[in-house]
Amino acid sequence: MTNEDIKAISILFCLWVLNLELNPGLGRIIIRPDPEGKLRFAFGNVVRYIIAPFNNIDFWRPVMWDANVYTFIGIGFVFYKSLSFFGSVGPERSSI
């Protein structure tokens, strides 16, 4: 695993966290109102979503793949590697 792969996985993780917060079906996972109505940062909910696929089989169903960190990063990483592979293959292009 190269440094570029680690960067890609880190970016995919950040995108997954943003997806948890901004997804209309999920939303308000990280920034939640407390009983007084003030918005609070709830990082523990992210940890719960990281652990959830090990406790709930529904997270492995295709409809829940966007909420499953492992499928989200796995599919994103395969897409990233495919882009980098196909971007480096083919005839050499010379600049004129």
VONU-923437 format. One line per 3 residues: number of its first residue (from 0); their letters; for each residue x, y, z of N, C-alpha, C. Coordinates in Angstrom, 1 decimal. Example, Ala and Ser with C-alpha at 12.3 -4.5 7.8 and 13.67 -1.06 7.14 Angstrom:
2
0) AS) 13.2:-5.7:7.8:12.3:-4.5:7.8:13.2:-3.3:7.8 | 12.8:-2.2:7.1:13.7:-1.1:7.1:12.9:0.0:7.9
//
This chain:
96
0) MTN) 0.9:-1.2:0.0:0.0:0.0:0.0:0.9:1.2:0.0 | 0.7:2.1:-1.0:1.5:3.3:-1.1:0.9:4.5:-0.3 | 1.7:5.5:-0.2:1.2:6.7:0.4:0.0:7.3:-0.3
3) EDI) 0.0:7.2:-1.6:-1.2:7.6:-2.4:-2.5:6.9:-2.1 | -2.3:5.6:-1.8:-3.4:4.7:-1.4:-4.0:5.2:-0.1 | -3.1:5.4:0.9:-3.5:5.9:2.2:-4.2:7.2:2.1
6) KAI) -3.7:8.1:1.3:-4.4:9.4:1.1:-5.8:9.2:0.5 | -5.9:8.3:-0.5:-7.2:8.0:-1.1:-8.2:7.5:0.0 | -7.7:6.6:0.8:-8.6:6.0:1.8:-9.0:7.0:2.8
9) SIL) -8.1:7.9:3.2:-8.4:9.0:4.1:-9.4:10.0:3.5 | -9.3:10.3:2.3:-10.2:11.2:1.6:-11.6:10.5:1.5 | -11.6:9.2:1.2:-12.8:8.4:1.1:-13.5:8.4:2.5
12) FCL) -12.7:8.2:3.6:-13.3:8.2:4.9:-14.0:9.6:5.2 | -13.3:10.7:4.9:-13.9:12.0:5.1:-15.1:12.2:4.3 | -15.2:11.7:3.0:-16.4:11.7:2.2:-17.5:10.9:2.8
15) WVL) -17.1:9.8:3.4:-18.2:9.0:4.1:-18.8:9.7:5.3 | -17.9:10.4:6.1:-18.4:11.1:7.2:-19.3:12.2:6.7 | -18.9:12.9:5.7:-19.8:14.0:5.1:-21.1:13.4:4.6
18) NLE) -21.0:12.2:4.0:-22.2:11.6:3.5:-23.2:11.2:4.7 | -22.6:10.8:5.8:-23.5:10.5:7.0:-24.2:11.8:7.4 | -23.6:12.9:7.4:-24.2:14.1:7.8:-25.1:14.8:6.8
21) LNP) -24.8:14.7:5.5:-25.5:15.4:4.5:-26.6:14.6:3.8 | -26.5:13.3:3.9:-27.5:12.4:3.3:-28.9:12.6:3.8 | -29.8:12.9:2.9:-31.2:13.2:3.3:-31.8:12.0:4.1
24) GLG) -31.4:10.8:3.7:-32.0:9.6:4.4:-31.4:9.4:5.8 | -30.2:9.9:6.0:-29.5:9.7:7.3:-29.5:11.0:8.0 | -28.6:11.9:7.7:-28.5:13.3:8.2:-28.5:13.4:9.7
27) RII) -27.9:14.5:10.1:-27.8:14.8:11.6:-27.3:13.7:12.4 | -26.3:13.0:11.9:-25.6:12.0:12.6:-24.5:12.5:13.5 | -23.8:13.5:13.0:-22.6:14.1:13.7:-23.0:15.3:14.5
30) IRP) -23.7:16.2:13.8:-24.1:17.5:14.5:-25.5:17.4:14.8 | -25.8:17.2:16.1:-27.2:16.9:16.6:-27.6:17.9:17.7 | -28.8:18.2:17.7:-29.3:19.1:18.8:-29.4:18.4:20.1
33) DPE) -28.9:19.0:21.2:-29.1:18.4:22.5:-30.5:18.7:23.1 | -30.8:18.2:24.3:-32.1:18.5:24.8:-32.5:20.0:24.9 | -31.5:20.8:25.0:-31.8:22.3:25.1:-31.9:22.9:23.7
36) GKL) -31.7:22.1:22.7:-31.8:22.7:21.3:-30.5:23.2:20.7 | -29.4:23.2:21.5:-28.1:23.6:21.0:-27.5:22.5:20.2 | -26.8:22.9:19.1:-26.2:21.9:18.2:-24.9:21.5:18.8
39) RFA) -24.7:20.2:18.9:-23.5:19.6:19.5:-22.8:18.6:18.5 | -21.5:18.5:18.6:-20.8:17.5:17.8:-20.8:16.2:18.6 | -21.3:15.1:17.9:-21.4:13.8:18.5:-20.5:12.8:17.7
42) FGN) -19.2:12.8:18.0:-18.3:12.0:17.3:-18.6:10.5:17.6 | -19.2:10.2:18.8:-19.5:8.8:19.1:-20.4:8.2:18.1 | -21.3:9.0:17.5:-22.2:8.4:16.5:-21.4:7.9:15.3
45) VVR) -20.3:8.5:14.9:-19.5:8.0:13.8:-18.9:6.7:14.2 | -18.4:6.6:15.4:-17.8:5.3:15.9:-18.9:4.2:15.9 | -20.1:4.6:16.3:-21.2:3.6:16.2:-21.5:3.1:14.8
48) YII) -21.4:4.0:13.9:-21.6:3.6:12.5:-20.4:2.8:11.9 | -19.2:3.0:12.5:-18.1:2.1:12.1:-18.3:0.7:12.6 | -18.8:0.6:13.8:-19.0:-0.7:14.5:-20.3:-1.4:14.0
51) APF) -21.3:-0.6:13.6:-22.6:-1.2:13.2:-22.6:-2.3:12.2 | -21.8:-2.4:11.2:-21.8:-3.5:10.3:-21.5:-4.8:10.9 | -20.8:-4.8:12.0:-20.4:-6.0:12.7:-21.6:-6.5:13.6
54) NNI) -22.5:-5.6:13.9:-23.6:-6.0:14.8:-25.0:-6.1:14.1 | -25.1:-5.6:12.9:-26.3:-5.5:12.2:-26.1:-5.9:10.7 | -26.6:-7.0:10.3:-26.4:-7.6:9.0:-27.1:-6.7:7.9
57) DFW) -28.0:-5.9:8.3:-28.7:-5.0:7.3:-27.7:-4.0:6.6 | -26.6:-3.7:7.3:-25.6:-2.8:6.8:-24.9:-3.4:5.6 | -25.0:-4.7:5.4:-24.4:-5.3:4.2:-25.3:-5.4:3.0
60) RPV) -26.5:-5.0:3.2:-27.5:-5.0:2.0:-27.2:-3.8:1.1 | -27.3:-4.0:-0.2:-26.9:-2.9:-1.1:-27.6:-1.5:-0.8 | -28.8:-1.5:-0.3:-29.5:-0.3:0.0:-28.8:0.5:1.1
63) MWD) -28.0:-0.2:2.0:-27.3:0.5:3.1:-25.8:0.7:2.9 | -25.3:0.4:1.7:-23.9:0.5:1.4:-23.3:1.9:1.6 | -24.1:2.9:1.4:-23.6:4.3:1.6:-23.4:4.5:3.1
66) ANV) -24.1:3.9:4.0:-23.9:4.0:5.4:-22.9:3.1:6.0 | -22.5:2.1:5.2:-21.5:1.1:5.7:-20.1:1.6:5.3 | -19.3:2.0:6.2:-18.0:2.6:5.9:-17.1:1.6:5.1
69) YTF) -17.2:0.3:5.3:-16.4:-0.6:4.6:-16.7:-0.8:3.2 | -18.0:-0.8:2.9:-18.4:-0.9:1.5:-18.2:0.4:0.8 | -18.4:1.6:1.5:-18.2:2.9:0.9:-16.8:3.1:0.5
72) IGI) -15.9:2.8:1.4:-14.4:2.9:1.1:-14.0:1.9:0.2 | -14.5:0.6:0.3:-14.1:-0.4:-0.6:-14.4:-0.2:-2.0 | -15.7:0.2:-2.3:-16.1:0.6:-3.7:-15.4:1.8:-4.2
75) GFV) -15.2:2.8:-3.3:-14.5:4.0:-3.7:-13.0:3.7:-4.0 | -12.4:2.8:-3.3:-11.0:2.5:-3.5:-10.8:1.7:-4.8 | -11.7:0.8:-5.1:-11.7:0.1:-6.4:-11.9:1.1:-7.5
78) FYK) -12.8:2.0:-7.4:-13.0:3.0:-8.4:-11.7:3.9:-8.6 | -11.1:4.3:-7.5:-9.8:5.1:-7.5:-8.7:4.3:-8.2 | -8.6:3.0:-7.8:-7.5:2.2:-8.5:-7.8:2.0:-9.9
81) SLS) -9.1:1.8:-10.3:-9.4:1.7:-11.7:-9.1:2.9:-12.5 | -9.4:4.1:-11.9:-9.0:5.3:-12.6:-7.5:5.5:-12.7 | -6.8:5.2:-11.7:-5.3:5.3:-11.8:-4.7:4.3:-12.7
84) FFG) -5.3:3.1:-12.8:-4.8:2.1:-13.8:-5.1:2.5:-15.2 | -6.3:2.8:-15.5:-6.7:3.2:-16.9:-6.1:4.5:-17.3 | -5.8:5.4:-16.3:-5.2:6.7:-16.6:-3.7:6.5:-17.0
87) SVG) -3.1:5.4:-16.6:-1.7:5.2:-16.8:-1.4:4.2:-18.0 | -2.5:3.7:-18.6:-2.3:2.7:-19.7:-2.7:3.4:-21.0 | -2.1:2.9:-22.0:-2.4:3.4:-23.3:-1.2:4.1:-24.0
90) PER) -1.5:4.6:-25.2:-0.4:5.1:-26.0:0.2:6.4:-25.3 | 1.4:6.5:-25.4:2.1:7.7:-24.9:1.6:8.9:-25.7 | 1.3:10.0:-25.0:0.9:11.2:-25.6:2.0:12.2:-25.6
93) SSI) 2.4:12.7:-26.7:3.5:13.7:-26.7:2.9:15.1:-26.9 | 3.5:16.0:-26.2:3.1:17.4:-26.3:3.8:18.0:-27.5 | 3.0:18.7:-28.3:3.6:19.3:-29.5:3.7:20.8:-29.3
//
